[in-house]
Amino acid sequence: MIISGEIVRAARGMLGLQQKEIAELAGVHPKAVARLEMGELAHVSTEVTNKIIRALEDKGLEFTPATVSYGAGVRWRSSAGNPNRTDKANG
């Protein structure tokens, strides 16, 4: 699945992290995160992109492919990973 810069930026926003923090989690240079978010895919290798995606997934996010009805996106893998959940039964 191809992940757009906008989706990576949205994922980072869901986590409330800065580009530098995602870069540290992924073990890549912060400029790689910035370039990926700006859509400069020619300047970011597939290996680095995959590291960034894995770092975001390790934080509880899931990337969803585009379908006939919906565009590609990002969501919490489960409500347990969402710090903004409103499930009062769990806390």
Contacts in CASP RR format, 6 or more apart in sequence:
PFRMAT RR
TARGET T0000
AUTHOR 0000-0000-0000
METHOD contacts of the structure
MODEL  1
MIISGEIVRAARGMLGLQQKEIAELAGVHPKAVARLEMGELAHVSTEVTN
KIIRALEDKGLEFTPATVSYGAGVRWRSSAGNPNRTDKANG
1 63 0 8 1.000
1 65 0 8 1.000
1 72 0 8 1.000
3 49 0 8 1.000
3 53 0 8 1.000
3 63 0 8 1.000
3 72 0 8 1.000
4 39 0 8 1.000
4 72 0 8 1.000
5 36 0 8 1.000
5 37 0 8 1.000
5 38 0 8 1.000
5 39 0 8 1.000
6 37 0 8 1.000
7 63 0 8 1.000
7 72 0 8 1.000
7 73 0 8 1.000
7 74 0 8 1.000
8 33 0 8 1.000
8 36 0 8 1.000
8 37 0 8 1.000
8 52 0 8 1.000
8 53 0 8 1.000
8 56 0 8 1.000
9 37 0 8 1.000
10 73 0 8 1.000
10 74 0 8 1.000
11 56 0 8 1.000
11 61 0 8 1.000
11 63 0 8 1.000
11 74 0 8 1.000
12 18 0 8 1.000
12 19 0 8 1.000
12 22 0 8 1.000
12 33 0 8 1.000
12 37 0 8 1.000
12 56 0 8 1.000
14 61 0 8 1.000
14 74 0 8 1.000
14 76 0 8 1.000
15 22 0 8 1.000
15 56 0 8 1.000
15 59 0 8 1.000
15 61 0 8 1.000
17 25 0 8 1.000
19 30 0 8 1.000
19 33 0 8 1.000
19 34 0 8 1.000
19 37 0 8 1.000
20 30 0 8 1.000
20 33 0 8 1.000
22 33 0 8 1.000
22 52 0 8 1.000
22 55 0 8 1.000
22 56 0 8 1.000
23 29 0 8 1.000
23 30 0 8 1.000
23 32 0 8 1.000
23 33 0 8 1.000
23 52 0 8 1.000
25 55 0 8 1.000
25 58 0 8 1.000
25 59 0 8 1.000
26 33 0 8 1.000
26 48 0 8 1.000
26 51 0 8 1.000
26 52 0 8 1.000
26 54 0 8 1.000
26 55 0 8 1.000
27 51 0 8 1.000
27 55 0 8 1.000
28 48 0 8 1.000
28 51 0 8 1.000
28 52 0 8 1.000
32 44 0 8 1.000
32 48 0 8 1.000
32 52 0 8 1.000
33 52 0 8 1.000
35 43 0 8 1.000
35 44 0 8 1.000
36 44 0 8 1.000
36 48 0 8 1.000
36 49 0 8 1.000
36 52 0 8 1.000
41 49 0 8 1.000
53 63 0 8 1.000
56 63 0 8 1.000
56 74 0 8 1.000
57 63 0 8 1.000
57 77 0 8 1.000
60 76 0 8 1.000
60 77 0 8 1.000
60 78 0 8 1.000
60 81 0 8 1.000
61 74 0 8 1.000
61 75 0 8 1.000
61 76 0 8 1.000
61 77 0 8 1.000
62 74 0 8 1.000
62 75 0 8 1.000
62 76 0 8 1.000
62 77 0 8 1.000
63 72 0 8 1.000
63 73 0 8 1.000
63 74 0 8 1.000
64 70 0 8 1.000
64 72 0 8 1.000
64 73 0 8 1.000
64 74 0 8 1.000
64 75 0 8 1.000
65 72 0 8 1.000
66 72 0 8 1.000
66 73 0 8 1.000
76 82 0 8 1.000
79 85 0 8 1.000
79 87 0 8 1.000
80 90 0 8 1.000
END
